[in-house]
């Protein structure tokens, strides 16, 4: 791992219900093989998170995010300091949808 992490904990948003967000401390994860640790610089809340926002959840919200790589796991080639966006969609890369560039409509999500 290439570290640039300066703290053992991070502040993350948590939906506590009734449209309320509070920040809680969580341990900073260590990236595993093929993974990157991203320091979030901008984040959007998706309509799919509306129920969690209204009723509360222990899941960290905000799967639409952009940030900077601050640590890398084994087998990665992206340097620390690289800006990027979070893309959470799994896709096969070979089905008809993927070949057309429609990876969000993958027919064989892994």
C-alpha positions in Angstrom: 0.0 0.0 0.0 1.2 3.5 -0.8 0.1 5.5 2.2 -0.8 9.2 2.3 -3.4 8.7 5.1 -2.8 10.9 8.1 -5.5 9.7 10.4 -6.8 6.4 11.7 -10.4 7.6 11.6 -12.6 9.6 9.2 -15.8 11.6 9.5 -18.6 10.1 7.4 -22.2 11.1 7.0 -24.9 8.8 8.3 -28.7 9.1 7.8 -30.4 9.0 11.2 -33.9 9.4 9.9 -36.5 12.1 9.4 -34.3 13.8 6.8 -31.4 14.3 9.2 -27.7 13.6 8.5 -25.1 13.4 11.3 -21.4 12.8 11.0 -19.8 9.9 12.8 -16.2 8.7 13.2 -15.3 5.4 11.4 -11.9 3.7 10.9 -10.1 4.6 7.7 -10.1 1.3 5.7 -6.9 -0.1 4.2 -7.3 -0.9 0.5 -7.0 -4.6 -0.4 -5.6 -6.1 -3.6 -6.7 -4.1 -6.7 -8.4 -1.4 -4.5 -7.9 2.3 -4.1 -8.6 4.5 -1.1 -10.3 7.7 -2.3 -10.5 10.9 -0.2 -13.9 12.2 -1.1 -13.9 15.9 -2.3 -17.5 16.1 -3.7 -20.5 13.9 -3.2 -24.1 13.8 -4.4 -27.0 12.0 -2.9 -29.0 9.8 -5.2 -32.8 9.4 -5.4 -32.2 5.8 -4.5 -31.1 6.9 -1.1 -34.3 8.8 -0.3 -35.8 6.0 1.8 -32.6 5.8 3.9 -32.6 9.6 4.3 -36.2 9.4 5.6 -36.0 6.3 7.8 -32.3 6.1 8.8 -29.5 3.6 7.9 -26.1 2.5 9.1 -24.9 2.5 5.5 -22.6 5.4 4.5 -24.6 7.3 1.8 -23.3 8.9 -1.3 -22.3 6.4 -4.0 -22.0 9.3 -6.5 -18.7 10.8 -5.5 -15.4 12.3 -6.8 -12.1 12.6 -5.0 -8.4 11.9 -4.9 -6.5 8.6 -4.5 -4.7 8.7 -1.1 -3.6 5.0 -0.8 -3.4 2.0 -3.1 -3.6 -1.7 -2.6 -1.3 -4.4 -4.1 -1.7 -4.8 -7.9 -2.9 -1.3 -8.6 -1.4 1.0 -11.2 -3.1 4.3 -10.3 -0.7 6.7 -8.5 -1.5 8.4 -5.2 -2.8 11.9 -6.0 -4.8 10.9 -9.0 -8.2 12.6 -9.1 -11.2 10.5 -10.2 -14.8 9.5 -9.8 -16.4 6.5 -8.0 -17.9 4.0 -10.4 -19.7 1.2 -8.5 -21.3 -0.6 -11.4 -20.2 -4.2 -12.0 -20.2 -5.2 -15.6 -18.9 -8.1 -17.7 -17.5 -6.1 -20.6 -18.5 -8.7 -23.2 -22.3 -8.9 -23.4 -24.2 -6.9 -26.1 -24.9 -4.0 -23.7 -21.3 -3.7 -22.6 -20.0 -3.8 -26.2 -22.3 -0.9 -27.0 -20.9 1.1 -24.1 -24.1 0.6 -22.0 -22.3 -1.0 -19.0 -25.0 0.2 -16.6 -27.3 -2.2 -18.5 -25.0 -5.2 -18.4 -26.8 -8.5 -19.0 -24.3 -10.5 -16.9 -23.6 -8.3 -13.9 -20.9 -10.0 -11.8 
